[in-house]
Amino acid sequence: VRTRFWDEALLRASRTIRQVVIVAAGMDARAYRLPWPEQTTVYELDQPAVVAAKARLLADDQPRCVRVPIGIDLADDWPGALGAAGFDARQPAVWLVEGLLQYLDEAAVHTLFDRIDALSAPTSVLLYDVVGKTLLEAPFMASLRRSMAQQGSPWLFGTDAPGELVEHLGWSAVVTDVAEPGNRWNRWYAPAAPTDAPAAPRGYFVEATR
């Protein structure tokens, strides 16, 4: 569900924007599989070891855009590395932060969005997903959280006001309950919770525009 939702959002945004930045890209293969418009550049940020492993795995494949991998820790000066690699902060960009925020503490989440905001020209688009705090703290999630912590990747952050993460920076945010497209595509395990059920566990997709 998440992959399809962001695929569609990226292609909509790329109709008018030619810079795409995938934060903590991992093994994301969108640079290779999506039909990007001509002159689109996709920047991929991740740890140097991840970037190197991906380069080996995809050595025989050709991207469908200009692909620029950047090996750097998000705690370091990745904005500087992005600029040095050709990113133009004077032009609008599409940002994708997928499957990351739950692994950061709250301060790191705000730092990430502050940095993205500083690099975003008007009409830029920011796409991110976030776990609801109600979901993070739900009893049925306890075993998963314990397992993730034991693997060294604890889930730390969740919020049920996901748009507010960037609205205070001047972005306009549209929030979608993950269960809505999940049910629409027959790929979800339960109906979407009613909007008047504030304690219902949820996950969120956010599409924000500057």
C-alpha positions, -999 to +999 in steps of 0.1 A: +000+000+000+027+025+010+048+018-021+019+024-045+007+055-026+041+071-028+047+059-064+015+078-075+023+108-054+059+111-068+047+108-104+020+135-098+046+159-083+072+152-110+050+165-137+062+200-128+093+193-106+125+179-118+144+174-085+135+144-063+152+136-030+147+102-013+158+104+023+172+072+038+166+055+004+179+021+013+172-003-016+145+019-031+145+012-068+122+040-080+150+056-100+150+024-121+113+014-123+092+046-124+086+064-157+102+097-148+098+128-171+129+137-191+155+157-172+144+144-138+172+139-112+167+116-083+190+121-053+193+091-029+206+097+006+217+068+028+246+054+048+278+049+027+277+011+032+241+010+020+249+031-011+279+008-019+259-024-015+231-010-037+256-001-064+269-036-065+234-051-067+223-028-095+255-026-114+240-041-145+208-020-145+201+015-159+181+041-141+152+059-159+164+093-147+196+110-137+204+091-104+227+106-078+235+084-048+250+102-018+265+082+010+262+101+042+247+098+077+216+119+083+233+132+115+261+147+094+260+176+069+238+160+043+224+193+031+260+203+022+266+170+005+233+173-015+243+208-027+278+196-037+261+168-057+242+193-078+209+199-059+196+234-065+178+249-035+165+277-057+144+253-076+114+233-062+120+197-051+100+167-042+111+151-010+102+115+001+107+104+037+094+068+037+094+044+066+119+064+086+103+086+112+094+059+137+131+051+141+140+087+151+135+105+184+113+136+183+142+160+183+157+143+153+124+144+134+121+181+139+157+186+129+152+166+097+121+187+087+139+220+096+167+210+072+143+200+044+124+232+049+156+253+046+163+236+012+128+239-002+119+266-027+082+276-031+059+249-046+082+221-033+064+189-022+072+169+009+059+133+012+062+114+045+045+086+065+043+084+102+030+060+128+002+073+150+010+075+187-021+055+193-007+028+171+028+030+186+014+025+221-013+000+212-011-032+233-010-054+202+021-036+190+041-045+221+057-077+207+067-059+175+082-030+194+101-054+216+114-074+186+125-042+168+143-030+199+161-064+203+173-060+167+187-026+174+160-007+156+135+005+182+104+024+172+107+057+190+083+082+175+047+085+166+021+113+164-016+116+157-011+152+145+012+144+116+004+175+096+016+197+124+052+184+119+055+208+089+025+231+091+043+253+117+071+258+090+046+272+065+037+240+046+001+230+037-005+194+046-030+168+034-032+138+057-045+104+047-052+075+070-032+045+056-062+023+059-082+044+034-061+036+002-055+001+018-092-006+017-097+010-017-071-013-032-083-044-012-049-046+006-058-038+042-068-061+071-096-039+086-119-010+077-106+025+082-116+037+117-142+065+118-128+100+121-147+105+153-128+076+170-097+095+182-082+066+201-082+043+172-047+031+162-037+046+129-008+052+105-007+083+082+005+094+048+012+132+045+015+152+013+027+187+020+032+216-003+053+247+004 
